[in-house]
Amino acid sequence: MAPGILLPSPPLTALRPQSSSPARLDASCLYVARTEHPSAIPPAHDLAFGKHLTDHMLQIEWTEAHGWQQPCILPYQDIHLDPTASVFHYGFECFEGMKVYRDAKGHLRLFRPEMNLDRFNKSAVRIALPSLDTAELLKLIAEFVKIEERFVLGQPGYSLYLRPVMVGTSPGLGVTAPTSALLYVIASPVGAYYTSGFQPILLEATSSRHATRAWPGGAGNQKIGGNYAPSIAPEKAAKARGFHQCLWLFGDDDAITEAGTMNLFIALRIRGQDCHELVTPPLDGTILPGVTRDCVLHLARARLVPRGWQVRERKICMAELSAASKTGSLMEVFGTGTAAIVSPIRAIKWGTQLVECGLSAHQNAGKIAMWMKDWIECRQYGIEEHEWSVPVDHVSK
């Protein structure tokens, strides 16, 4: 067992044979201990994000000397770590967010899990945590989902949110790469993000002269805790001024990066031409490569380009956005992410200006945002069969 971790041990008969070389992750060695006290399924109206957790968790230990140990699915429980565990002092932590959906036939589906797990692996390697075989982890997650199947409601807009996490656990105060780690996966049933239709949000543009979410050469393109904690104080201040989230800008030209924890898309009319442009900032190392962002780009290239649209990943600054708003060229702006899929934006406070983002007073979302939400949900729930939607039963152990 890795230093600093106290977890129930599987029976000796279930332990994997020891090897002289570090072991690879092996889903075939999975040990399962079900809870003796199953919880009640929470009512659908009470499924706020992260409020309720399921009965079990997947846990896998790793040590530098022995590699990946036997994966276990155990009753949900506390994790006990040494007070000097590296995660507490130097931020050795990464995570993912992905969802499970139930289709009209009652089958469970994961949505683009390979993309989430590939990003999880890259995040781990970026902060000196161990890499892993994502195909084996997907098999383990599928088994975990099967055990928690009763928590996946079969109603539109409902899903089971999965949170894979990896933390450095080795004790000691030296600033060095962890020699032990713990990977675990927990799950939370969640309801529809918008319970009564779209609710467009207000953003406050935050200049990098005052606060920076990410910077060139940093780790803004990884899903690590260190990218999130420093953003909370500026967002808390923005909320106190009446805004929902920060729009993170970078550089002297106020280049647009992300909105809160979302990627950003901007729909523009191209002046002097009978066409339109859908723009999102490029993946320059400061922006998280969102799964939903990638979905929107693929769908836009497949379905909007034939209608005369141009789809571009390019730098766009607040001055261009403000000018487009004033001339009527700005059609709509929306954020994308796992939780909401799309989040329409009504206006952005930039210095002394309030930049209106193309929505009329009685309009809560633009047509592109609505199309994208519908198109993506059709694939998530298996209404449209597509390789992005992976039936859990098709993930072989």
Disulfide bonds with the S-S distance in Angstrom:
none
